[in-house]
Amino acid sequence: MQNTIAKPEGNALFPIVLSIVAAAATGVLWAYANPIQLVPGVIQWRIFAFLPPLVGILLGWRSGFICGYLGTIVWSLLAGAFIPAHSLLVDGVMVGLTGLFPGLLFDPAKTTFDRAALIKIAATCLIVGLVMVVAVSASLAYLGIFPFWWAVGYLGLSDIVPMLIGTPLLVVPALKILKSAHPAGFTRF
């Protein structure tokens, strides 16, 4: 099934506004809707870690970055885990990249979301997730907050697993919802 949502005459403001709303929702969900604290105050199982890559694919790579970056800042402020050098530079940017790269690689106007595409989305989430986990773990270790290899293990469970499962599982239903919400189309951001 060919999916088309991007139209040159479409609304360009829609994905920007939606990415900011998604970022706020991401931060709130990460702060308050996480069932398991893996390392209290530092790492919890973020079952909504699929949101930045999902937003990136559906709304565009910039929107995915905004969702991941701002979502991280909102989460860290709400959860009491805000560390300026870590949250603003390393954690925010690296989580933002988990939304950016899938958005660059998968455009609903050009991608047929068949089984092969969904497997590629999962593989992309795995690769970008691993890069993010290593960088964030290195930052936590450098700042003396948490040992590197423990952070890699816990962050891998916390972020990669939900991205790997949730993003490919939800991309097609979310695309249908977006098409229903904005049938005239919109320009990805």
N, C-alpha and C positions, 0 to 999 in steps of 0.2 A: 504494500500500500504506500503510495507516494504521499508525502506530507508537505503541505505548503502553508506557511504562515507569513513569510516575509513578502511584502509588496512595497515597491518604491514609493507609492503614494500613501502608504499606511501611516498610522499615528506613531511618531518617533518618541513622544513623551511617555506613552504607555509602558514600555519595558523599563524605563528609568525609574518611574514611580513604583512600579511593581517590584523592581530589584531592591529599592530602599525599604519597602514594606516587608519583603522577604528577608532582608538583612535584620530588621527589627524582630521579626518573628523567629528567625534563626537564633538570635542571641537570647531571646526570652525562653524559647524551647530548650536551648542548651543549658540555661541557668536553672530552670524550674521543672523540666519534664524529663529528667534523666534518672532512670530507676536505680542505677548502681554507681556509687562513688568508688572508683578504683583506687584513687589516692585522694582522700578528702582535701578539698581546697586547691588541688592542682589538676587532677585528671579524673573525669567521670566518663562513663560509657555514653557517648553522644549519639543516641539512636537517630538523631536528625542530621547527622553529618552528610547525608546525601543531598541536602538542600543546595549548597553552593554549586556542585556539578550539575544538578538538575536545572537550576536557574540559568546557569551558563549555557546549557544545551538549548533550552527553550527560548530564552530571552536575549542571548548573545554573550560573548566572552566578557565584555565590560560589565554587564549586569551580573554575571557569575562572580567576577572579582569583587564587585561592590558587596554582593551578598556575603561572601566569605570574609572579606576584610572587616566590614562594619559589623557583621554578625559576631565576629571574634571580639571586637571592642565592646559591643553591647554585653555579650556574655561575661567577659572578664570584669566589667564594671558591676554588673548585677551579682555575680558570684563572689565578688570580693577577691578576685584573682588578678587584678590589673597590676602589671609590672611594666612601667613605661617603656624601657628599652626592649623588653621581650614582647609585650602585647602589641605595641605600635609598629615595631620593625620586623621582627622575625615571625611571631605567631600570626599576626594579622596578614602580612604579605604572603606567607606560605599557605595559609588557609584560603586566602583570596585566589591563589594560583590553582587550588583544587576546583575552583569554579571557572577560571579563565581557560585552562587547557581543554577541558571537554567542550566548552563553548566554541573554541577555535576549530576543533576537529569535527564537530557534529552540528550541522545546520539542518533543522527540520525541513527547510525548503529544498534541500539537496540530498537528504538522507532518507532512505527507506528503512524504517525501524523493524527489520526482520531479525531473525535469530542471530545471524552473523554480526549485524550492527550492534545488537545488544551485548554480545560477547566482547566486541571491540570497546564498547563503552565501559564494561566492567574492567577490561584490561587497562584502559586509560586511567580509570579511577585507582586501580591498584598501583600503577607506576607513579602517578602524581601523588598519591597518598604516601607511598614509601619515601619519596623525596621530601614531602612535607614533614613526615614523622622524624626523619633523620635530622633535618634542619632544626625543628622545634626541640628535639631531644638534646641536640648539641647546645642550643641556647640555654635550656634549663640546666644542663650540666655546667656550662661556662659560668652561669650566674650563681652556681652552688645551691640550686634549689632542689635538684633531683638527679641521681646518677644516670648517666647516658643510657646504658643498656636496659635498665629498668624502665626508663621513659620510653624507649623504643618499643618494648613489649606492651606496656600499658597503652600508649598512644596508638599503636597498631590495632589493638583490640577496640579502642575507643572510637577511632575515626575510620580506619580502612574497612573494617567489616561492614558497617552500615552503608558506606559509599559503594562498596563492591556489590552489595545485595540490593539496596534501596534504589540507586540511580537507574539501573537497567529495568528494574521491576516497575518503576513508577513513571518512566518517561512517556510511554504511549498513553496511559490514562490522563496524565497531566496535560499532554498535548491536546487531547480531545477536550478537556475542560477549558483550556486557553482558547481554542477555536470557537467554542460555544460562547465564551465570555466576550470575545472580540472578533466577531465573524467578518468584519471588514478588513481584517489583517492589520499588521503593524510591522514596523521596521525594527529588526533586532538591534540592540545596543551593545 
